[in-house]
Amino acid sequence: MSGINYSEKIPNNVNLVNDRTLQRALEHWQPKFIDWWKGMGPTDFQGADVYLRTAVSVDSDGWAQYGAVKMPDYRWGIFLADPVSERKIGFGDAMGQPVWQQVPGEYRSTLRRLIVTQGDTEPASVEQQRLLGHTCPSLYDLRNLFQINVEEGRHLWAMVYLLHAYFGRDGREEAEELLQRHSGDLDKPRILSTFNEPISDWLSLYCFTYFTDRDGKYQLKSLAESGFDPLSRTCRFMLTEEAHHMFVGETGIGRVIKRTLEVMKELGTDDPARIRAHGAVDLGLLQKYLNFWCSSSLDLFGSEISSNSAANFANGLKGRPDETTYDDHVLREKTFALTAPQGTENVPMLNALNEVMRESYLKDCEIGLKRWNRNIERAGYPALALKLPSMRFRRSIGAWAGQPVNPEGVVVDQNSYDKNLDHWIPSPADRAFVQSLMQRVVEPGKIAGWVAPPDRGINNLPVDHEYVKLQ
């Protein structure tokens, strides 16, 4: 199962050739996907030769090969992780029972909704990022953007396969809809609000890949625990690819900080105006971008109290990331201390799983901040250390939705909140300044002045390699 068959029209490791009906349905969807890619994917770069990795196996070692590819010729396919022998459901009321190879009838609608919601995020991020190539800070960064884009396209294929293979006509119709909704479209937007936010600059891209793709990791890890085994196996391999996306975010922000600290040392000041005049991103401005994208991503976990999440867990459909690390996998007796505007109360843990995941996510986000802050402190500016905003800040979903809460998590009066919001998240003037830095750099080995070069290149190649050959 580990190997991938590239001799077929749709590369796969699911023996698609043995199911002619499914194969024909997916081959009918394939040209629609290519049309979507050409119309909504990276603009004006379809003829470029891009140094991309392509999956050749689902083994953890040596699973990808690298080479120059024109993106419309990328071999998008269907890859599931190898099955685990005699795998059992690891949580919920059905814990210990064999996993399902087909969709249980009573969970058909719920599983379809989970798959569609996850699947909708994949093309959405490609659409959000489609214009960024025109302002890339280097060929290295341009290549990383395109690697993310083609892998999000492959993740769409992963979800579409499940819809076609296990959900009949309803699934085929949902697969069509995934190509008809578009990020930011007023009439047919993407399902989740964060995926309708514009990404018009590379600082936003670095933050998006650090925060929003990390939410994606948490969702995929939750679904990888599912009792529906084809979904679990699909998400397990998607996680292998997702790691690079977060790497782009963490190292990208780290490179912005490195360059800013170089400018501060050169100028002998931490004055934001002088740093900006020198063409760099002051740390206060970066903090605003972190506040914006982190708070936006926190909403993706849903409301603090959720009967849907409780049911999904109890029924074995969606677990917690790394479920085996917990001591209680049923949660019928446990409670959770939940703080809302009205105060703190103990609620059933089952109903608070979204909040449990949100807390775990923020702890994961802290890892990168600790690395960045060490460099800031070494440069002699501990007072400028970066912070994550409170889980209560700028929420649009749940108990704290619409509440005037500052980034420290303190409730303030509405007038104070409105007056200070531009001090907490990027103002129009901030965004205009960042946009002014976005000058395209495509000469091999050269890099824009607002970001430091990477420490190393891709796949042991030098940093100055021509990762994208433009036409």
Buried (B, 14 or more C-beta within 10 A) or exposed (E): BEEBBEEBEBBBBBEBEEBEEBBEBBEEBBEBBBEBBEEBBBEEBBEBBBBBBBBBBBEEEEBBEBEEBBBEEBBBBBBBBBBEEEEEBBBBEBBEEEBBEEBBEEBBEBBBBBBBBBBBBBBBBBBBBBBBBEBBBBBBBBBBBBBBBBBBBBBBBBBBBBBBBBBEEEBBEBBEBBBEBBBEEEEEBBBBEBBBBEBBBBBBBBBBBBBBBBBBBBBBBBBBBBBBBBBBBBBBBBBBBBEBBBBBBBBBBBBBBBBBBBBBEEBEEBEBEBBBEBBBBBBBBBBBBBBBBBBBBBBBBBBBBBEBBBBBBBBBBBBBBEBEEBEEBBBEEBBBEBBBEEEEEEBBBBBBBBBBBBBBBBEBBEEBBEBBBEEBEEBEBEEBBBBBBBBBBBBEBBBBEEBBBBBEEEEBEEEEBEEBEEEBBBBEEBBEBBEEBBEEBBEBBEBBBBBBBBEEBBEEBEBBBBBBBBE
